Amino acid sequence: MSSDRVVDLLRKAYSDEIETVMNYQTNAIVLDGVRAEEIKESLRADIQEELGHAEQIGQRLKQLGAQPPGSGEFVARQDSLQPPEDSTDVLAVIRGVLDAEEGAIETYRDLIDAAEEAEDPVTEDLAVTILADEEAHRTEFRGFEKEYQNE
């Protein structure tokens, strides 16, 4: 059996993934302008990956005798990823994505450490795999940010 810390971090990661899906979906809908199309397309593609992460985390929680949190336990944390007031403010969305990815990376690194300490190699492996995906998302959006800053 895994530690309470591992379960708590898995539950946090699950909630964060679900919140990310909501915010990516909303931003993909509300962004306007020709320049927004590539960002919207990337967000739409990432939604499926983030949902997959949530599914994997939820299944791992079940395997550990726990369950993912439901909406009654949900606490929103992604303030910077809220849709911008100006629907053409693509850079605000890019920076929000980067902030969310940094938070996810920190959570998965903490989860890796906690799983290693708890001698839970399955959770550790899951966290390492998802961490790689989150780092790839961060790299993609750093490129978008650089491009927008240069214009």
Sine and cosine of phi, psi and omega as CSV:
sin_phi,cos_phi,sin_psi,cos_psi,sin_omega,cos_omega
0.00,0.00,0.59,-0.81,-0.04,-1.00
-1.00,0.06,0.20,-0.98,-0.04,-1.00
-0.98,0.20,0.31,-0.95,0.07,-1.00
-0.87,0.48,-0.59,0.81,0.00,-1.00
-0.88,0.47,-0.68,0.74,0.03,-1.00
-0.88,0.47,-0.72,0.69,-0.01,-1.00
-0.89,0.46,-0.70,0.71,0.02,-1.00
-0.86,0.50,-0.68,0.73,0.01,-1.00
-0.93,0.37,-0.61,0.79,0.07,-1.00
-0.89,0.46,-0.68,0.73,0.02,-1.00
-0.90,0.43,-0.64,0.77,0.06,-1.00
-0.90,0.44,-0.73,0.69,-0.01,-1.00
-0.88,0.48,-0.66,0.75,0.03,-1.00
-0.86,0.50,-0.76,0.65,0.01,-1.00
-0.86,0.50,-0.68,0.73,0.00,-1.00
-0.89,0.45,-0.65,0.76,0.02,-1.00
-0.90,0.44,-0.68,0.74,0.01,-1.00
-0.91,0.41,-0.66,0.75,0.04,-1.00
-0.90,0.44,-0.62,0.78,0.03,-1.00
-0.88,0.47,-0.68,0.73,0.04,-1.00
-0.85,0.53,-0.72,0.69,-0.01,-1.00
-0.87,0.49,-0.73,0.69,-0.05,-1.00
-0.95,0.32,-0.61,0.79,0.06,-1.00
-0.89,0.45,-0.70,0.72,-0.01,-1.00
-0.88,0.48,-0.74,0.68,-0.02,-1.00
-0.88,0.47,-0.73,0.69,-0.01,-1.00
-0.91,0.41,-0.58,0.81,0.04,-1.00
-0.91,0.41,-0.44,0.90,0.04,-1.00
-0.99,0.12,-0.71,0.71,-0.19,-0.98
-1.00,0.08,-0.38,0.93,0.00,-1.00
-0.89,0.46,0.64,-0.77,0.01,-1.00
-0.83,-0.56,0.41,-0.91,0.13,-0.99
0.95,-0.30,0.40,-0.91,0.00,-1.00
-0.87,0.50,-0.66,0.75,-0.03,-1.00
-0.92,0.40,-0.35,0.94,-0.05,-1.00
-0.99,0.15,-0.31,0.95,-0.16,-0.99
-0.86,0.52,-0.69,0.72,-0.02,-1.00
-0.91,0.42,-0.62,0.78,0.02,-1.00
-0.92,0.39,-0.69,0.72,0.03,-1.00
-0.87,0.49,-0.68,0.74,0.02,-1.00
-0.89,0.46,-0.69,0.73,0.01,-1.00
-0.90,0.43,-0.68,0.73,0.02,-1.00
-0.88,0.48,-0.69,0.73,0.01,-1.00
-0.87,0.49,-0.66,0.75,0.01,-1.00
-0.92,0.39,-0.65,0.76,-0.04,-1.00
-0.94,0.35,-0.42,0.91,0.03,-1.00
-0.82,0.57,-0.73,0.68,-0.03,-1.00
-0.89,0.45,-0.63,0.78,0.02,-1.00
-0.92,0.39,-0.67,0.74,0.00,-1.00
-0.91,0.41,-0.62,0.78,0.08,-1.00
-0.88,0.47,-0.63,0.78,0.05,-1.00
-0.89,0.46,-0.64,0.76,0.05,-1.00
-0.88,0.48,-0.73,0.69,0.00,-1.00
-0.86,0.51,-0.67,0.74,0.02,-1.00
-0.88,0.48,-0.73,0.68,0.00,-1.00
-0.88,0.47,-0.68,0.73,0.00,-1.00
-0.91,0.41,-0.68,0.73,0.04,-1.00
-0.87,0.50,-0.67,0.74,0.04,-1.00
-0.90,0.43,-0.63,0.78,0.02,-1.00
-0.91,0.41,-0.65,0.76,0.06,-1.00
-0.85,0.52,-0.70,0.72,0.02,-1.00
-0.88,0.48,-0.68,0.73,0.03,-1.00
-0.88,0.48,-0.48,0.87,-0.01,-1.00
-1.00,0.01,0.09,1.00,0.03,-1.00
0.99,0.13,0.27,0.96,0.02,-1.00
-0.89,-0.46,-0.08,-1.00,0.06,-1.00
-0.61,-0.79,0.44,-0.90,0.05,-1.00
-0.93,0.36,0.44,-0.90,0.01,-1.00
-0.94,0.33,0.54,-0.84,0.11,-0.99
-1.00,-0.07,-0.01,-1.00,-0.08,-1.00
-0.89,0.45,-0.45,0.89,0.02,-1.00
-0.92,0.40,-0.37,0.93,0.02,-1.00
-0.98,-0.18,-0.02,1.00,-0.12,-0.99
-0.93,0.37,0.72,-0.69,0.09,-1.00
-0.80,-0.60,0.90,-0.44,0.00,-1.00
-0.96,0.29,0.70,-0.72,-0.02,-1.00
-0.77,-0.64,-0.16,0.99,-0.14,-0.99
-1.00,-0.07,0.90,0.44,-0.03,-1.00
-0.86,0.52,-0.64,0.77,-0.08,-1.00
-0.96,0.28,-0.19,0.98,-0.02,-1.00
-0.98,-0.19,0.15,0.99,0.06,-1.00
-0.92,0.39,0.51,-0.86,-0.01,-1.00
-0.87,0.50,0.66,-0.75,-0.03,-1.00
-0.95,0.32,0.47,-0.88,0.06,-1.00
-0.88,0.48,-0.65,0.76,0.05,-1.00
-1.00,-0.02,0.94,-0.35,-0.09,-1.00
-0.92,0.40,-0.10,0.99,0.08,-1.00
-0.98,-0.20,0.09,1.00,-0.01,-1.00
-0.99,0.13,0.95,0.30,-0.05,-1.00
-0.90,0.43,-0.61,0.79,-0.02,-1.00
-0.88,0.47,-0.58,0.81,0.05,-1.00
-0.89,0.46,-0.65,0.76,0.02,-1.00
-0.92,0.38,-0.70,0.72,0.03,-1.00
-0.84,0.55,-0.72,0.69,0.00,-1.00
-0.92,0.40,-0.57,0.82,0.08,-1.00
-0.90,0.44,-0.66,0.75,0.06,-1.00
-0.88,0.47,-0.71,0.71,0.01,-1.00
-0.87,0.50,-0.66,0.75,0.03,-1.00
-0.89,0.45,-0.70,0.71,0.01,-1.00
-0.90,0.44,-0.65,0.76,0.02,-1.00
-0.91,0.42,-0.64,0.77,0.05,-1.00
-0.88,0.48,-0.67,0.74,0.04,-1.00
-0.89,0.46,-0.68,0.74,0.02,-1.00
-0.90,0.43,-0.68,0.73,0.01,-1.00
-0.87,0.49,-0.68,0.73,0.03,-1.00
-0.89,0.46,-0.69,0.72,0.01,-1.00
-0.88,0.47,-0.71,0.71,-0.04,-1.00
-0.94,0.35,-0.54,0.84,0.10,-1.00
-0.91,0.41,-0.67,0.74,0.07,-1.00
-0.88,0.47,-0.65,0.76,0.00,-1.00
-0.91,0.42,-0.64,0.76,0.05,-1.00
-0.86,0.51,-0.74,0.68,0.01,-1.00
-0.88,0.47,-0.71,0.70,-0.02,-1.00
-0.91,0.42,-0.65,0.76,0.00,-1.00
-0.92,0.38,-0.63,0.78,0.04,-1.00
-0.89,0.45,-0.71,0.71,0.01,-1.00
-0.89,0.46,-0.59,0.81,-0.01,-1.00
-0.99,0.12,0.01,1.00,-0.05,-1.00
0.82,0.57,0.78,0.62,0.00,-1.00
-0.86,-0.51,0.99,0.17,-0.08,-1.00
-0.92,0.39,-0.42,0.91,-0.01,-1.00
-0.93,0.36,-0.74,0.67,0.04,-1.00
-0.91,0.42,-0.63,0.78,0.02,-1.00
-0.87,0.49,-0.70,0.71,0.01,-1.00
-0.89,0.45,-0.68,0.73,0.04,-1.00
-0.86,0.51,-0.71,0.70,-0.02,-1.00
-0.90,0.43,-0.61,0.79,0.02,-1.00
-0.90,0.43,-0.68,0.73,0.00,-1.00
-0.89,0.45,-0.73,0.68,-0.01,-1.00
-0.93,0.36,-0.60,0.80,0.05,-1.00
-0.82,0.57,-0.68,0.73,0.01,-1.00
-0.87,0.49,-0.66,0.75,0.04,-1.00
-0.90,0.45,-0.69,0.72,-0.02,-1.00
-0.91,0.41,-0.63,0.78,0.05,-1.00
-0.91,0.42,-0.57,0.82,0.05,-1.00
-0.92,0.39,-0.66,0.75,0.06,-1.00
-0.87,0.48,-0.70,0.72,0.00,-1.00
-0.87,0.50,-0.69,0.72,0.01,-1.00
-0.88,0.48,-0.69,0.72,0.02,-1.00
-0.86,0.51,-0.73,0.68,-0.06,-1.00
-0.97,0.23,-0.40,0.92,0.16,-0.99
-0.90,0.44,-0.63,0.78,0.06,-1.00
-0.89,0.45,-0.69,0.73,0.06,-1.00
-0.87,0.49,-0.69,0.72,-0.01,-1.00
-0.88,0.48,-0.70,0.72,0.01,-1.00
-0.87,0.49,-0.69,0.73,0.01,-1.00
-0.88,0.47,-0.70,0.71,-0.01,-1.00
-0.93,0.36,-0.54,0.84,0.02,-1.00
-0.94,0.33,-0.50,0.87,-0.03,-1.00
-0.98,0.19,-0.21,0.98,-0.03,-1.00
-1.00,0.05,0.00,0.00,0.00,0.00
